[in-house]
Amino acid sequence: VKSAAEVKQSAVKVTLAKGIAKTYNGQAQTLTVTEADSEGKITTQGELTVTDAAGKVLAEGSDFAVSYSANVNAGTVKVTVAGIGAYSGNVVKSFKIQPAKAAPVHAVLLDADGEVLAADQAVFTYVKSGVTPKLLLTATLPDSEHADQTIEQVLTEGVDYKVSYQNNKKVTSAKKAGCKVTFLGNYKGAKVTGGYTEFAITPASLADAEVVAADLSYAAKNNKAAKYLQLPFVTVSGTLLAKSEYTVTYTYADGEKAGSAVNKTDVLSLSAEQPEVTIRAEINAKGVNYTDGETKPYATYTVRYTESAKTDISKAKITLADASGAKVKQVSYTGKAITFTPGEEGNQAELVLTVGSGKNAQTIKGEELSTHFDITYANNVAKGKGTVVISAKAGDDTYVGARSATFTIAAENVKSAMKLKDTLTELLGRIFGE
């Protein structure tokens, strides 16, 4: 056993040079070690010097070993010097790696398939929620193994940078849309020095729009066509259009007037002898964000005379409920389309359609809902407001009309989910004795 004096004599002393400057380069970074000749005279001054109690410069490999932790990314690096051979003890020091804020960063935009676009090809189609193209950022960094060479490193979104968008929710003209890059972590403080981050937005076509229009019941006291010129619901790629973004052209779809315009003042004289008329509702783009395609989307609906009145749902109330019938205020974001189609597994809530109020209120849900109605959705993937449209099926004997409602898609409460997971884990441990 060594005496206290021997322990002191065998301990190593570690000194780091002042002003050590290390900048992130994507590679493991170490310190140069001071070297000396057999007489202890320094031959190479390094950033890390290890001596004994008498001040003699020691040799790496025979007198001590050096190890590093967290020596790649920007932040604090711990250096551990451990005595070996005739020397003992561990000494921990630290130095910092600074972010590569001066590194040249090149930016380009990618298409939907991840292919690089030239600046004049960076043109995207209008999306109501905002056009958000992906960026490819590459940084030029020094090669620590070859002083006269550099390496190219691809940056990772969410780790090395974040992106926000400007002017990206409308069709562009002279002023383009753009990406604003904020650098993080290893590149905090950096700037885009080459390439481009601007892009153009062109109108979206209505050619593939989905149009929903429901049948209507005829009332003799309201025989003017204006009463039956309903405004259809229009969706493009799952996004519901605002009423200000389209107009509707109404024409007769059958009978002697087939193909001619339906005027608001036309009289629809329906009866048991002539019980119905079918109207074609053709959608026209309005404003700058949408344009008409080669063929215009449309829907047809029938205005019917019936001996017994049908129930009109155009003023009904749509709500969401859980298995107990309690009202559901919001559903959780999943990254997939949220639906509530009756009978489907994994639904977060049940659709409830309520017609009338008070004692006369009629509740429709489950199988009855899917039997009599078509259900379509819009804006039902991303966090925010989704839309559900319930419309009576064509020719349904009981119901007519259509109704829409919005619902909230919110991020799951991660803390609550983790707490529940911990509780379940603890409970299972008690049950199974783990």
C-alpha positions in Angstrom: 0.0 0.0 0.0 1.3 3.4 -1.0 1.9 6.0 1.6 0.3 9.4 1.4 3.5 10.9 0.2 3.9 8.2 -2.5 0.3 8.8 -3.7 1.0 12.5 -4.0 4.2 11.8 -5.8 2.6 9.5 -8.3 -0.4 11.7 -9.0 -0.7 13.5 -12.4 -1.2 17.2 -12.9 -3.2 18.3 -16.0 -3.0 21.8 -17.5 -5.0 23.0 -20.5 -3.8 25.8 -22.7 -5.7 29.1 -22.4 -8.0 30.1 -25.3 -8.6 26.7 -26.8 -10.8 27.4 -29.8 -12.7 24.4 -31.3 -15.5 24.8 -33.8 -17.9 22.1 -34.8 -16.8 20.2 -37.9 -18.9 17.0 -37.8 -15.9 14.9 -36.5 -14.6 13.9 -33.2 -12.3 16.5 -31.8 -9.3 16.0 -29.5 -6.5 18.0 -28.0 -2.9 18.0 -29.0 -0.7 16.7 -26.2 2.6 18.3 -25.1 5.6 16.1 -25.8 9.1 16.2 -24.2 12.5 14.4 -24.6 14.0 12.0 -22.2 15.3 14.8 -20.0 11.8 16.3 -19.7 12.5 19.2 -22.0 9.4 20.2 -24.1 9.8 19.4 -27.8 6.2 20.0 -28.9 3.9 22.3 -27.0 0.3 21.0 -27.0 -3.1 22.1 -25.8 -3.0 19.5 -23.0 0.1 19.1 -20.7 0.5 16.4 -18.1 3.2 16.5 -15.5 4.1 14.8 -12.3 4.4 16.3 -8.8 7.9 17.6 -9.6 6.8 19.3 -12.9 8.2 16.7 -15.2 6.3 16.4 -18.5 4.9 12.9 -18.8 4.4 10.8 -21.9 1.0 9.7 -23.3 0.7 6.0 -23.6 3.3 5.1 -21.0 2.5 7.5 -18.1 -1.1 8.4 -18.8 -4.1 7.8 -21.1 -6.6 10.4 -22.4 -10.3 9.8 -23.1 -13.1 12.1 -24.3 -16.8 12.2 -23.9 -19.3 14.2 -26.1 -16.5 15.5 -28.4 -18.4 15.7 -31.7 -21.2 18.2 -31.2 -21.2 21.7 -30.1 -21.1 22.0 -26.3 -18.8 21.0 -23.4 -16.3 18.2 -23.9 -15.0 16.3 -20.9 -11.4 15.2 -21.0 -10.3 12.5 -18.6 -6.6 11.9 -18.0 -5.8 8.6 -16.2 -2.4 7.8 -14.8 -0.9 4.5 -15.8 2.3 2.6 -15.0 4.1 4.5 -12.2 1.3 7.1 -12.1 -2.2 7.0 -10.7 -5.3 9.0 -10.3 -7.9 10.5 -12.7 -8.1 14.2 -13.6 -11.1 15.6 -15.5 -10.9 18.8 -17.5 -13.2 20.4 -20.1 -13.2 22.6 -23.1 -15.9 23.8 -25.5 -16.8 23.1 -29.1 -18.5 26.2 -30.6 -21.3 26.1 -33.3 -20.1 26.4 -36.9 -21.8 29.8 -37.3 -19.3 30.9 -40.0 -19.6 27.7 -42.1 -20.9 28.4 -45.7 -24.4 26.9 -46.0 -25.9 26.1 -49.4 -29.7 25.8 -49.8 -32.0 24.4 -52.5 -35.6 23.3 -52.6 -36.8 19.7 -53.3 -39.8 18.5 -55.2 -42.4 16.1 -53.8 -40.2 13.1 -54.7 -37.1 14.6 -52.9 -35.4 15.6 -56.1 -33.4 18.8 -56.2 -35.0 21.7 -58.1 -33.2 24.4 -60.0 -34.1 27.9 -58.9 -36.3 28.5 -62.0 -38.1 25.2 -61.4 -39.1 26.0 -57.9 -42.8 26.4 -58.7 -45.5 24.8 -56.5 -49.3 24.4 -56.7 -51.4 26.4 -54.3 -52.4 24.6 -51.1 -54.9 26.3 -48.8 -53.1 25.4 -45.6 -49.8 26.8 -47.1 -47.1 25.5 -49.5 -44.3 24.1 -47.4 -41.6 22.6 -49.7 -38.7 20.7 -48.2 -35.2 22.2 -48.2 -31.8 20.6 -48.7 -29.1 22.4 -46.7 -25.4 21.5 -47.0 -22.6 23.0 -45.0 -18.9 23.1 -46.0 -16.7 22.1 -43.0 -13.0 21.7 -42.6 -11.6 18.2 -42.7 -9.8 17.6 -39.4 -7.7 14.8 -40.9 -6.7 16.8 -44.0 -6.0 20.5 -43.3 -6.2 21.5 -47.0 -9.5 19.8 -47.6 -13.2 20.3 -46.7 -16.2 18.0 -46.3 -19.9 18.6 -47.2 -22.4 17.8 -44.5 -26.2 17.5 -45.0 -28.1 19.3 -42.3 -31.1 17.7 -40.5 -34.3 19.7 -40.1 -35.3 19.9 -36.4 -31.8 19.2 -35.3 -29.6 21.6 -37.2 -32.3 24.1 -38.3 -36.0 24.9 -38.4 -38.0 26.4 -41.2 -40.8 28.9 -41.3 -42.5 30.2 -44.4 -43.4 33.6 -45.7 -46.1 34.6 -48.2 -46.9 30.9 -48.8 -50.7 30.9 -48.5 -51.6 32.6 -51.7 -50.7 32.5 -55.4 -47.6 34.6 -55.9 -47.0 37.3 -58.5 -44.0 39.6 -58.4 -43.3 38.9 -54.7 -42.4 35.3 -54.3 -42.9 33.0 -51.3 -39.9 32.1 -49.2 -38.3 29.9 -46.5 -36.8 31.5 -43.4 -34.1 29.3 -41.9 -33.2 29.5 -38.3 -30.1 27.5 -37.4 -29.9 25.4 -34.2 -27.4 23.4 -32.2 -24.2 22.8 -34.1 -25.0 25.6 -36.6 -26.6 28.1 -34.3 -25.9 31.6 -35.6 -25.1 30.4 -39.2 -26.6 31.9 -42.3 -27.5 30.6 -45.8 -24.7 31.9 -48.0 -25.5 30.2 -51.3 -28.3 28.7 -53.4 -31.9 29.9 -53.0 -34.9 29.7 -50.7 -37.6 31.5 -52.7 -40.4 29.8 -54.7 -43.4 30.6 -56.8 -47.0 29.4 -56.2 -49.4 28.8 -59.1 -53.2 28.3 -58.9 -54.6 24.9 -58.1 -56.9 23.3 -60.7 -60.5 22.4 -59.8 -60.5 19.6 -62.3 -60.4 16.9 -59.7 -62.5 18.7 -57.1 -65.1 16.6 -55.2 -68.6 18.2 -55.1 -71.3 17.2 -52.7 -74.9 18.2 -53.2 -77.9 16.5 -51.6 -81.5 15.9 -52.8 -84.1 18.4 -51.6 -87.8 18.2 -50.9 -90.3 20.3 -52.9 -92.9 22.4 -51.2 -95.7 23.8 -53.3 -95.7 27.1 -51.3 -92.1 27.6 -52.3 -92.2 26.9 -56.0 -89.6 29.3 -57.2 -86.3 27.8 -58.4 -84.3 30.2 -56.2 -85.4 28.1 -53.1 -83.7 25.0 -54.5 -80.4 26.4 -55.8 -78.2 25.0 -53.0 -74.6 25.8 -52.6 -72.6 22.5 -52.9 -69.7 21.6 -50.7 -66.4 21.6 -52.7 -63.2 19.9 -51.6 -59.8 19.8 -53.4 -57.3 17.2 -52.2 -59.1 17.0 -48.9 -59.4 20.8 -48.4 -62.8 22.4 -48.1 -63.1 25.5 -50.3 -64.6 28.7 -48.9 -67.7 30.0 -50.5 -65.7 33.0 -51.8 -63.5 30.7 -53.9 -66.1 29.4 -56.3 -69.3 30.1 -58.1 -72.0 27.7 -59.3 -73.8 27.4 -62.6 -77.1 25.7 -62.4 -78.7 23.9 -65.4 -81.5 21.4 -65.8 -80.1 17.9 -66.1 -83.1 16.2 -67.6 -86.5 16.8 -69.2 -87.4 19.3 -71.9 -85.2 22.0 -70.4 -82.1 19.7 -70.2 -78.9 21.8 -70.6 -80.6 25.2 -70.2 -79.9 27.5 -67.3 -82.0 27.4 -64.1 -83.1 30.9 -63.4 -84.0 32.0 -59.8 -87.4 33.1 -61.0 -88.3 29.8 -62.8 -91.3 28.1 -61.4 -90.9 24.5 -60.4 -94.4 23.0 -60.7 -93.9 19.6 -59.3 -96.8 17.2 -58.4 -97.6 13.5 -58.3 -97.7 13.5 -62.1 -94.4 15.3 -62.4 -92.7 14.4 -59.1 -89.1 15.5 -59.6 -86.5 17.6 -61.4 -82.8 17.1 -61.5 -80.4 20.0 -61.4 -76.7 20.1 -62.4 -74.5 22.3 -60.2 -71.3 23.1 -62.1 -68.4 24.6 -60.1 -66.4 27.6 -61.5 -63.2 28.9 -60.0 -63.3 32.4 -58.4 -60.4 34.5 -57.3 -56.7 33.9 -57.9 -56.0 30.7 -56.0 -57.9 28.3 -58.1 -58.4 27.8 -61.8 -60.8 25.9 -64.0 -59.5 22.6 -65.5 -60.3 21.3 -68.9 -63.5 19.8 -67.4 -65.4 21.5 -64.7 -66.5 19.5 -61.6 -70.2 19.2 -60.9 -72.8 17.3 -58.9 -76.4 16.6 -59.6 -79.2 16.6 -57.1 -83.0 16.0 -57.4 -85.8 18.2 -56.1 -88.7 15.8 -55.3 -92.4 16.1 -54.7 -93.5 13.5 -52.1 -96.9 12.8 -50.6 -95.2 12.4 -47.2 -92.8 15.0 -46.0 -89.1 14.1 -45.7 -86.9 15.2 -42.9 -84.5 18.0 -44.0 -81.1 17.9 -42.2 -79.8 21.2 -43.6 -80.3 22.8 -40.1 -79.4 19.8 -38.1 -76.7 19.7 -35.4 -73.6 17.5 -35.8 -71.7 16.5 -32.6 -69.1 13.9 -31.5 -69.7 11.6 -28.6 -67.7 8.9 -26.8 -68.9 5.4 -26.0 -70.9 6.6 -23.0 -72.6 9.3 -25.0 -70.6 12.2 -23.5 -69.7 15.0 -25.8 -66.2 14.9 -27.3 -64.7 18.4 -27.7 -61.6 17.4 -29.7 -59.7 14.4 -31.1 -56.0 13.6 -31.2 -53.7 14.2 -34.1 -52.4 10.9 -35.5 -50.7 11.9 -38.8 -53.5 10.1 -40.7 -56.9 11.1 -41.8 -59.4 11.3 -38.9 -62.8 9.8 -39.7 -65.8 8.7 -37.6 -67.5 6.4 -40.1 -69.9 4.2 -38.2 -68.7 0.6 -37.7 -65.0 1.4 -38.4 -62.4 0.2 -35.9 -60.2 2.8 -34.1 -62.7 5.7 -34.3 -61.9 8.3 -31.6 -65.5 9.3 -31.4 -69.0 8.6 -32.8 -70.9 11.0 -35.1 -74.3 12.1 -33.8 -76.8 14.0 -36.0 -79.6 15.7 -34.2 -82.6 17.0 -36.1 -85.1 19.3 -34.4 -84.9 20.4 -30.8 -86.5 19.9 -27.4 -89.2 17.1 -27.2 -89.1 16.9 -31.0 -85.4 16.2 -31.3 -84.4 13.2 -33.3 -81.0 11.6 -32.8 -79.4 9.7 -35.7 -76.2 7.7 -35.3 -74.5 4.4 -35.9 -76.0 2.1 -38.5 -78.9 4.3 -39.2 -76.5 7.2 -40.0 -74.6 5.1 -42.5 -77.8 3.7 -44.0 -79.3 7.0 -44.9 -76.3 9.3 -45.4 -73.1 9.8 -47.2 -70.2 11.1 -45.0 -67.3 13.0 -46.4 -64.4 14.8 -44.7 -62.1 17.8 -45.4 -59.0 19.2 -43.6 -59.0 16.0 -41.5 -55.3 15.2 -41.2 -53.3 18.2 -39.9 -53.8 19.7 -36.4 -56.5 22.4 -36.5 -60.1 22.4 -37.7 -61.4 19.5 -39.7 -64.7 19.4 -41.4 -67.3 16.6 -41.8 -70.2 16.8 -44.3 -73.2 14.6 -43.9 -75.6 14.4 -46.9 -78.7 12.4 -47.5 -78.1 9.6 -50.0 -79.6 10.2 -53.5 -83.2 8.9 -53.5 -83.4 8.3 -49.8 -87.0 7.8 -48.7 -86.7 9.5 -45.3 -84.1 12.3 -45.4 -83.0 15.1 -47.7 -80.4 17.9 -47.5 -76.8 18.2 -46.2 -75.1 19.7 -43.2 -71.5 20.3 -42.3 -69.6 20.8 -39.0 -66.1 21.4 -37.9 -64.1 19.5 -35.2 -60.8 20.1 -33.5 -57.7 18.0 -34.1 -55.2 18.6 -31.3 -51.8 17.3 -30.4 -51.9 14.5 -27.9 -51.0 15.5 -24.3 -47.6 13.8 -24.2 -47.1 14.4 -20.5 -50.5 12.8 -19.7 -49.7 9.9 -22.0 -46.3 9.3 -20.4 -47.9 9.5 -16.9 -50.5 6.9 -17.9 -47.8 4.7 -19.3 -45.8 4.9 -16.1 -48.9 4.1 -14.0 -49.7 1.1 -16.1 -46.1 -0.1 -16.0 -46.2 0.2 -12.2 -49.5 -1.6 -12.0 -48.3 -4.5 -14.2 -45.2 -4.8 -12.1 -47.3 -5.2 -9.0 -49.5 -7.8 -10.6 -46.7 -9.9 -12.0 -44.2 -9.2 -9.3 -41.6 -7.6 -11.5 
